[in-house]
């Protein structure tokens, strides 16, 4: 994907939009920095890969205890049919 120098309807170039999105994602992930792995389920339920902190599920949460809820990584999440 190439980034063009044309300005879009919002007055920003593709590069400016991408930089803003990356900064927003970094701020979002920083909110989870204080989480400790000992208190959370940290592995994907289906494939076992370590997932990002924003996807972790607290071990003592109601859903984790009663419904055996565990996190999913992005590739496994996209394999499911979701009805919103």
Residue pairs with C-beta under 8 A, 6 or more apart in sequence:
3 13
3 14
3 15
3 18
4 13
4 14
5 13
5 14
5 15
6 13
6 14
7 13
8 14
8 17
10 17
12 20
28 54
29 52
29 53
29 54
32 53
32 54
32 56
33 53
35 53
35 56
37 56
39 58
39 59
39 60
40 56
40 57
40 58
40 59
41 56
41 57
41 58
41 59
41 64
41 69
41 70
41 71
42 50
42 51
42 56
42 71
43 49
43 50
43 51
43 70
43 71
44 50
44 51
44 70
44 71
44 72
44 73
44 76
45 70
45 71
45 72
45 76
46 72
46 73
46 76
46 79
47 73
47 75
47 76
49 73
51 71
51 72
51 73
55 71
55 72
55 73
56 71
57 63
57 64
57 69
57 70
57 71
58 64
61 69
63 69
64 70
72 80
